[in-house]
Every structure is written in structure tokens, then in C-alpha cells.
């Protein structure tokens, strides 16, 4: 008998393997999808956490200093910019430390780049979207690229100090308040982007308003507590009287007074840094120095919201040079924006050096001057010389002078001639220079000299260091030489410079081209010289002595050609 039995054949095996493969692939894909989703969810969670912290830091930046940033650019895209009021420019962005904190935060979460971009928002009072409402928000609109909002002429870009950027503030005479060179809308739409491997992985946008930083207690504006720091005021100075040298300098009485805009406060072991301000009643005010990472001191406001405290830890942690005093008010679950005050802590009084001339001299019109300098004790920057309190006196009578902020040189200059004064001979002249720095340290120096005229001088004036001579590749050279006389001195009215036989320097304009301190005569050629041209120079000068006649005057002639 024949039996019909069915087994598990090759076909069934192949079909089973295909089905199992499909199932395995499906399970693998599901697992991969779940793993990827888990990573993305995890990434999204800590992206939100990071963005929360970043926005809290951005909101601690003063509104007018909140700009576009890009961590991939030098100085976050703020290189070669100036900041602050147009009357008090700074080349250093004052909130770099906050951007550095954001950089450290994002790096710790493996983000390789972050950017912040701004849009300027304002109320749609013109109803440009024709929705019947004038209370909603719209963007700053500038379709014709003239820097002015197309619907509100008062909102615009304005480079008030013509420095090539819009990072400054100024006082508007129309509005009677501080405004920004950027569109002054009082509301910025801030967009944060986080990147990994040059790919945007997270984006978040929030509104930040000027009112948030003004202390107005409004949920709509984003600020819950007000905080006003009255002392120290912003961009002021601190002095220290712990040494007798600084005490003597501070107590010195000088003839001129400091202008009201120069403000300095005491901060030392006897009189601590005084912190004065106002917030809401019974709020706690936290104080930091240079960074918000370390809390140094806390103060509780009284029932009126006032506080006045001399802080030991804030004083002892001051460093020579620039410091940033940072404060924040906290009460219950509410907090104020950070209030920042920039101060310079000065530990070294200014000095006066290089006072000339002194003793017996023979030159009838000598250079009379000195150098006033302000330097640091060890590190940082000094408060700087306050030119408003500089005074120069001759026999206790103030005289006209010129002062160079860069070099610190001060010299007596006759206002009518632009030259040193011609003083009487045979008597002692008493010169006094007074000054002070912005931290209220003052300095005075006094010296004397007598002019004894020389009638006989057997050496002719010296004309040396002639330039250019022979050949030059510069089509716009400066003709220069040194003119001096070691005995009776050079009479500046006698100096004559001719160029290609034309008088270009004489007694009528000598003050513009002759340096009495260095005895250098310099005249820049006003227009480009032709290639291959030969040019002729002649300089004549006399000294004050009148005998012997053949030694009174010297003349030097030279030439140079131009090859470029």
C-alpha cells in the first residue's frame, strides 16, 4: 500500500528564513528607531536646559549691549567694534565674561557652535498687516535699505559718532533719554541656535524688552523686581588710602577742582566699598565681582526697599584696574535683572617727571615742559590723568599750555605765536605743574631756571640728520632735519626751509613744523612727487648770539631724487 506523507522540504525552509529575516530586520529597525528617538529626546531635553540657562544669562546683559553673537567668529563677532555712550567709548565689550560663560556651558554639552540673532520688534501702530489691530507686534521694516523704518521715521539706524558701527548709545535731544544707534524699538526678538557638527540641532526664540532691565514690576515686560544701584555709579573710580603715599597724594590741595562727571569712591581697610541702592522692601540683594559664579556678599533691604552697606568681601576681592560690580535682587521666587557697574581701582598716584629746563641756561626761548603720567602699581589699568585739573604756572600765575593725552607731555606755549615764550633774562623763573588722576590722587612739581644771554658764540648752528637725501622711493616724503645750537640756542624766527626754490617754512608758520623739545624740523610734501624727479632742499637758521658775525647763520643745501 502506498502512503502519502508530507515532510518539511527545502521550499518551506527558504520561506521560513525569508520570514525570519524580515522579522529580524523589522525588529532591528524598530530598535534603531527607538534608540535614535531616545537620543533625540535626551538631546532635546538638555538643549532646553542649556537654552534656559543661556537665556537667563542673555537677560543679565544690559539691554543696549545685547547684540548678534556667533561663537565661531573672533570675539563672538564683536571684533574691532567700540561700545558705550558716544561720549565715553570703550574698545572692550563689557559683557564678554557672560559670553565666555555661555561658551563654557555649550562646550560642556558638546555643542560646537552657538549663535544669537536679533530682530527689532515694535507695536504695529500703522496696522501694516491690515488686521484692524494696532497693538500687535511687527518687525522693523526697511525695504529701501535707508536705515529708517518704512512706517516710523523715528526708528532707524544712526551712527551717531561716525565710528562705522551701531554698537553705541547717545542721549536723544528729541526724546530726552538714552537711545541706541540700532533701531530703538525697546523690544528685541532673540533667536538662539545650537549646532553640532555644523548642523543646527536646536532653535529657540524669546522676546527681551528694555522694560525688563529698567526694573518696572510688570509680568508683561519680564521683570519681577526693580533694582537700582546708586553707588558705585557706572564708569567711576575707587581709591585706597592704606598707605601714607596715597594719603598725601589724595590730601594735596591744587588750584583747580574736579568736574562733577569725574566720580571716585574710597575702598580700603578703613572705609570699605560702599554699596547703596534701592529695590523692593525686604528683598535680598546679592553682590558679585567680575563674574556671577562666586557670590561675595548679600544685603537685605529695609522696609522702604533701601540698602546702604560697606562690604568687606567686595573690598578685599577688588583687583587693581578694572572691576565689574554685579548685583541682583531676590525675593521669594522673583528676581531682578543683573545690575552692573564698571569701576577702576587705582592704587598708584600720578607722577611728574622730565621737568625742563633747570638751573642756568643760555637759550632765550627754551622748551619749558614736563611729563605727567599715571601708571599701575602691578597689573590692570590706571584711572588715567584728568586733564581738567592740570595747571601750569609761572611765578604762581597760570599760563597757557599744550597737553598730549598720549605722551603725557605738557609744555608752556604762547597762545598768540604757538611758540615757547620769550622770557626776561638774569632773573629766576619759577615753574609749577599740578595735576591729578581720575581717582582723586593729585601731584605737584616745582622747578626753577635762569636765562643768561650769550652775545658771543664761536660755533655756527648745526643742521643735521637731513632726510631724505640722495634717493627715496616715497612719492610723498617728509622733509626733515635737526637744528640746534648748544651755546646760545636757535632763534626759531630765523628758520627758513625752501623746497625746489620755494619758501615753505618761515617765521609765519614755524610753530607748525619745528619741535622745540627735540629740535626737529619736519615738513610733509603736500602732493605726490613725479617718478624720476630731482628735488632741492635748503635750510637756513641762526642762533641768538650776534658775535662773531660769520658764525651767526648756517645754511645746508641738499637734493634727492624719487624712484618708485
C-alpha positions in Angstrom: 0.0 0.0 0.0 1.3 3.4 -0.9 1.5 6.1 1.9 1.2 9.9 1.1 3.4 11.6 3.8 4.4 15.3 3.6 7.8 16.5 5.1 9.5 19.9 5.8 11.1 20.5 2.4 13.6 23.0 1.0 10.9 25.4 -0.1 9.5 25.6 3.3 12.9 26.2 4.8 13.7 29.1 2.4 10.3 30.7 3.1 10.8 30.4 6.8 14.3 32.0 6.5 12.9 34.9 4.5 10.1 35.5 7.0 12.6 35.3 9.9 14.9 37.7 8.1 12.1 40.2 7.6 11.1 39.9 11.2 14.7 40.4 12.4 15.2 43.4 10.1 11.9 44.9 11.3 12.9 44.4 15.0 16.3 45.9 14.2 14.8 48.9 12.6 12.4 49.4 15.4 15.3 49.1 17.9 17.3 51.6 15.9 14.4 53.9 15.7 13.8 53.7 19.4 17.4 54.3 20.2 17.6 57.3 17.8 14.4 58.6 19.3 15.7 58.2 22.8 18.9 60.1 21.8 16.9 62.9 20.2 14.6 63.1 23.1 17.6 63.2 25.5 19.3 65.8 23.3 16.1 67.9 23.2 15.8 67.8 27.0 19.3 69.0 27.7 19.1 71.5 24.8 16.1 73.0 26.6 18.0 73.0 29.8 21.0 74.7 28.2 18.9 77.3 26.4 17.1 78.1 29.7 20.5 78.9 31.2 21.7 80.8 28.2 18.6 83.0 28.1 19.0 83.7 31.8 22.5 84.9 31.0 21.4 86.9 28.0 18.8 88.6 30.1 21.5 89.7 32.5 23.2 91.7 29.8 22.2 95.4 29.7 19.6 95.9 27.0 21.6 98.3 24.9 24.6 95.9 24.9 22.6 92.9 23.6 23.8 92.2 20.1 24.1 89.4 17.5 26.7 86.8 18.5 28.4 83.9 16.8 30.8 81.7 18.8 32.6 80.7 15.6 33.8 84.3 15.0 36.6 86.2 16.7 35.3 87.9 19.9 31.9 86.4 19.1 31.6 88.7 16.1 32.3 91.9 18.1 36.0 92.3 17.0 37.1 95.8 16.0 34.0 97.5 17.5 33.6 100.2 20.1 30.9 100.2 22.8 29.2 102.5 25.3 28.0 106.1 25.2 29.4 108.1 22.3 31.0 110.4 24.8 32.8 107.6 26.6 33.9 105.0 24.1 35.4 101.6 25.0 37.1 99.1 22.8 36.3 96.2 25.1 32.8 94.7 25.2 31.8 94.9 28.8 29.8 91.6 28.9 32.4 89.3 27.3 32.5 87.4 30.6 28.9 86.4 30.1 29.5 85.2 26.5 32.5 83.2 27.9 30.2 81.6 30.4 27.8 80.6 27.6 30.7 79.2 25.6 31.9 77.1 28.6 28.3 75.9 29.1 27.7 74.9 25.4 31.1 73.2 25.2 30.3 71.1 28.2 27.2 69.8 26.5 29.2 69.0 23.3 27.7 71.8 21.2 30.4 73.1 18.8 28.8 76.4 17.9 26.0 78.8 19.1 24.6 81.9 17.6 22.3 84.7 18.7 20.4 86.8 16.2 18.1 89.7 16.8 15.0 91.2 15.2 13.8 94.6 16.3 10.1 94.5 17.2 7.7 97.4 17.7 4.0 97.9 18.0 2.1 97.9 14.7 0.6 101.4 15.2 0.3 101.7 11.4 -1.6 98.4 11.1 0.6 97.4 8.1 -0.9 93.9 8.1 -4.4 95.4 7.8 -5.9 93.2 10.5 -7.6 96.0 12.3 -5.3 96.0 15.3 -2.6 98.4 16.3 -1.5 96.6 19.4 0.2 93.6 17.9 3.9 93.4 17.1 5.7 93.8 13.8 9.3 93.7 12.6 11.4 96.7 11.9 10.8 97.2 8.1 13.4 98.8 5.8 12.6 97.8 2.2 14.5 100.7 0.7 17.6 100.0 2.8 18.0 103.6 4.0 18.4 102.5 7.7 15.0 104.1 8.6 11.8 102.2 9.4 9.4 102.5 6.4 6.4 103.3 8.7 8.0 105.1 11.6 10.7 107.7 10.7 11.8 107.9 14.3 13.0 104.3 14.4 16.3 104.0 12.5 19.9 103.0 12.4 22.1 106.1 13.3 25.9 106.0 13.6 25.9 109.0 16.0 29.7 109.2 16.4 30.6 108.1 12.9 32.8 105.2 14.0 31.5 102.7 11.5 29.3 100.6 13.8 26.0 100.8 15.6 27.0 99.4 19.0 26.8 102.7 20.9 24.3 104.8 22.8 23.6 108.5 22.9 21.2 110.9 24.6 18.4 111.9 22.2 17.5 115.6 22.4 14.1 114.8 20.9 13.2 112.1 23.4 15.3 113.4 26.3 16.5 109.9 27.1 19.3 107.4 26.3 18.7 105.6 23.0 20.6 103.1 20.8 22.3 103.6 17.5 20.5 100.4 16.5 16.7 100.7 15.8 15.5 101.9 19.2 12.3 99.7 19.4 12.7 98.8 23.2 11.9 95.2 22.2 14.1 92.6 20.6 13.2 89.1 19.3 16.2 87.0 20.3 16.8 83.7 18.5 19.3 81.2 19.9 20.6 78.4 17.7 22.8 75.5 18.8 24.9 73.4 16.5 26.6 70.1 16.4 29.0 69.1 13.5 28.0 72.3 11.7 24.3 71.3 11.8 21.6 73.2 13.6 20.1 70.9 16.3 18.1 73.3 18.4 16.4 76.7 18.0 14.6 78.9 20.5 13.2 82.4 20.2 12.2 84.8 23.1 11.3 88.4 23.4 13.6 90.6 25.5 12.4 94.2 26.3 14.1 97.3 27.6 11.5 97.4 30.4 12.8 94.1 31.7 16.1 95.8 32.6 14.6 99.1 33.8 13.2 97.5 37.0 9.5 98.0 36.2 7.5 95.4 38.1 5.5 94.0 35.2 5.0 90.4 34.2 4.5 91.5 30.6 7.9 93.2 30.5 9.6 90.2 32.1 11.0 91.9 35.1 9.7 90.9 38.5 11.8 93.1 40.8 13.3 96.5 40.5 16.9 97.2 41.4 18.8 100.5 41.3 22.4 100.8 42.3 23.2 104.4 43.3 26.8 103.8 44.5 29.1 103.0 43.0 27.8 104.7 39.8 28.8 103.3 36.5 32.2 104.1 34.9 33.6 105.6 38.1 36.8 105.1 40.1 38.0 103.8 43.5 40.9 105.0 45.6 42.7 103.4 48.6 44.3 105.3 51.4 46.0 102.4 53.2 49.5 103.9 52.6 50.9 107.3 53.6 52.0 108.0 50.0 48.4 107.6 48.7 47.1 109.6 51.7 49.4 112.5 51.0 48.6 112.5 47.3 44.9 112.4 47.9 45.0 115.2 50.5 47.2 117.5 48.3 45.4 120.8 47.6 45.7 122.0 44.0 44.3 125.1 42.2 41.7 123.5 40.0 38.7 121.4 41.0 37.5 118.2 39.5 34.5 118.4 37.2 31.3 116.8 38.5 31.3 114.0 36.0 34.5 112.5 37.5 33.4 110.4 40.5 35.6 108.4 42.8 34.9 106.4 46.0 37.0 105.2 48.8 37.6 101.5 49.2 40.2 100.3 51.7 40.7 98.6 55.0 39.3 101.5 57.0 36.5 102.5 54.7 35.0 99.6 52.8 33.4 99.7 49.4 30.0 101.3 50.0 27.1 99.7 48.2 24.0 101.9 48.1 20.7 101.4 46.2 17.0 100.6 46.2 14.9 97.6 45.5 11.6 96.2 46.8 11.1 96.1 50.6 12.9 93.3 52.4 14.4 91.9 49.2 17.9 90.3 49.4 20.5 91.8 47.2 23.3 89.6 46.1 26.7 91.0 45.1 29.3 89.6 42.8 32.6 90.9 41.4 33.7 90.4 37.8 31.7 87.1 37.4 28.4 85.7 38.7 30.0 82.4 39.5 31.0 83.4 43.1 28.6 85.1 45.5 30.6 87.5 47.7 28.1 89.3 49.8 24.4 89.7 50.5 22.4 92.7 51.8 18.7 92.7 53.0 16.8 95.9 52.1 14.8 97.7 54.7 11.1 98.2 54.8 11.4 101.0 52.3 13.5 98.9 49.9 16.7 100.8 50.7 20.1 99.4 51.4 23.4 101.0 52.3 26.3 98.7 53.2 30.1 98.8 53.4 31.1 95.3 52.1 34.3 93.7 53.5 34.4 90.8 51.0 33.7 93.0 48.0 36.6 95.3 49.1 39.1 92.6 49.8 38.4 91.0 46.4 38.9 94.1 44.4 41.8 93.9 41.9 43.9 96.7 40.7 42.5 98.1 37.5 39.0 97.4 36.1 36.4 95.7 38.2 32.7 94.9 37.4 30.4 95.2 40.4 27.3 93.0 39.8 24.1 92.9 41.8 20.8 91.1 41.7 17.8 91.4 44.0 15.8 88.3 45.0 12.6 87.9 46.9 10.6 84.7 47.2 10.5 83.2 43.7 11.1 86.6 42.0 14.4 88.1 40.9 15.6 91.3 39.2 17.8 91.7 36.2 21.6 91.9 37.0 22.8 95.5 37.6 26.4 96.1 36.5 28.7 98.9 37.5 32.2 99.3 36.0 34.8 100.8 38.3 38.6 101.2 38.1 40.5 100.5 41.3 43.6 102.8 41.4 46.5 102.1 43.8 49.2 104.4 42.5 49.2 108.2 42.4 50.4 110.0 39.3 53.9 111.5 38.9 55.5 114.4 37.2 58.9 113.8 35.5 61.2 115.2 32.9 60.8 118.8 34.1 63.0 121.2 32.0 64.8 123.5 31.9 66.5 123.7 35.3 69.4 125.8 36.6 71.3 128.3 34.5 70.6 128.1 30.7 71.6 130.3 27.7 68.7 129.8 25.3 66.3 132.7 25.1 63.3 130.7 24.0 63.7 127.3 25.7 61.3 124.4 25.7 59.5 124.6 29.1 57.7 121.4 30.0 57.3 118.1 31.9 55.6 114.8 31.7 52.5 113.9 33.8 52.0 110.1 33.9 49.6 107.7 35.6 50.7 104.1 35.8 49.7 101.0 37.7 51.3 99.5 40.8 51.4 96.0 39.3 48.6 95.0 37.0 45.5 96.3 35.2 44.9 99.8 34.0 45.2 103.1 35.8 42.4 105.6 36.3 44.2 108.0 33.9 45.1 111.7 34.1 42.2 114.1 34.5 43.1 116.9 32.1 40.5 119.2 33.7 42.7 119.6 36.8 46.0 120.2 35.1 47.6 123.6 35.7 50.9 125.2 34.7 52.2 128.3 36.5 55.0 130.8 36.0 55.8 132.6 39.2 52.5 131.5 40.7 50.5 132.8 37.7 48.7 130.3 35.4 50.0 130.2 31.8 48.7 128.7 28.6 50.0 125.2 27.8 49.5 122.3 25.5 49.0 118.8 26.8 49.2 115.5 24.9 47.0 112.7 26.4 49.0 110.0 24.7 52.5 111.0 25.9 51.5 113.0 29.0 53.7 115.9 27.8 52.8 119.4 29.0 54.6 122.5 27.7 54.3 126.2 28.0 53.1 127.6 24.7 52.4 131.3 23.8 48.8 131.3 22.5 49.5 134.1 20.0 52.5 132.6 18.4 52.3 128.8 19.2 55.9 129.0 20.3 57.6 128.9 23.7 57.5 132.3 25.5 60.5 134.7 25.3 61.3 135.4 28.9 63.3 138.0 30.7 67.0 137.3 31.3 69.0 137.5 34.5 66.2 136.5 36.9 64.9 133.3 38.3 61.8 131.8 36.8 59.7 129.5 39.0 57.6 126.9 37.1 54.9 124.8 38.8 52.9 122.0 37.3 49.8 120.5 39.0 47.6 117.6 38.1 45.7 114.6 39.2 44.2 111.3 38.1 40.5 110.3 37.9 40.8 108.6 41.3 41.4 111.9 43.1 45.2 111.4 43.6 46.9 114.7 43.0 50.5 115.7 42.2 52.6 118.9 42.1 56.1 119.6 40.9 58.1 122.9 41.0 61.5 123.8 39.5 63.4 127.0 38.6 65.8 128.2 36.0 67.6 131.5 34.9 68.3 132.6 31.4 71.8 134.1 30.9 72.1 135.5 27.4 75.2 134.8 25.3 76.4 137.5 23.0 79.4 135.7 21.6 79.1 132.2 20.1 82.0 130.9 18.1 80.2 127.8 16.7 77.6 128.1 13.9 74.2 126.5 14.3 74.1 122.8 13.5 71.8 121.4 10.8 72.0 117.6 10.8 70.1 114.4 10.2 68.9 115.6 6.8 66.1 113.4 5.2 65.6 112.3 2.5 68.9 112.7 0.9 70.2 111.1 -2.3 67.2 108.9 -3.2 63.8 107.9 -2.0 61.1 105.5 -3.1 58.4 107.5 -1.3 56.5 109.8 -3.6 55.2 111.7 -0.5 58.2 112.1 1.7 58.6 114.3 4.8 61.5 116.7 4.6 63.2 116.8 8.0 66.4 117.7 9.8 67.6 118.6 13.3 68.5 122.2 14.0 70.3 123.0 17.3 72.9 125.2 18.9 74.5 124.1 22.2 75.6 127.6 23.4 73.2 130.4 22.6 70.3 128.4 21.2 68.4 128.6 17.9 66.3 131.7 17.1 63.1 130.0 15.7 62.1 133.1 13.8 65.3 132.7 11.7 64.5 129.2 10.4 63.6 129.0 6.6 63.0 125.9 4.6 62.8 126.1 0.8 61.7 123.2 -1.4 62.5 123.4 -5.1 63.4 127.1 -4.5 60.0 128.0 -2.9 59.8 129.1 0.7 57.5 126.6 2.5 58.5 127.2 6.2 59.4 130.5 7.7 58.7 132.7 10.8 55.0 132.8 9.8 54.4 129.1 10.2 57.4 127.8 12.1 55.3 126.7 15.1 53.6 124.1 13.0 56.8 122.3 11.8 59.5 122.9 14.5 59.6 120.7 17.7 61.3 122.8 20.4 61.8 119.7 22.6 63.6 117.6 20.0 64.9 120.4 17.8 63.5 118.7 14.8 62.1 120.5 11.7 59.6 118.4 9.7 57.6 119.4 6.6 55.5 116.8 4.8 55.4 117.3 1.0 51.8 118.1 0.2 51.4 116.5 -3.2 52.9 113.4 -4.8 56.3 113.9 -6.5 56.9 112.7 -10.0 58.8 109.5 -10.5 62.4 110.2 -11.5 62.2 113.9 -10.4 65.1 115.6 -8.7 64.2 117.8 -5.8 66.2 120.5 -4.0 66.1 121.4 -0.3 67.7 124.4 1.6 67.5 125.1 5.3 68.8 128.3 7.0 68.9 129.0 10.7 70.6 131.5 13.1 71.4 131.4 16.8 70.7 134.2 19.3 74.3 135.4 19.7 75.4 138.2 17.4 79.2 137.8 17.5 81.2 136.8 15.5 79.0 137.8 12.6 80.3 135.0 10.3 79.2 132.4 12.9 75.6 133.5 13.4 73.9 131.7 10.5 74.2 128.3 8.9 72.7 127.0 5.6 72.5 123.5 4.4 71.6 122.5 0.8 70.8 119.0 -0.4 68.9 117.2 -3.1 67.2 113.8 -3.6 65.6 112.0 -6.5 62.4 110.0 -6.4 62.3 106.5 -7.8 59.2 104.3 -7.3 
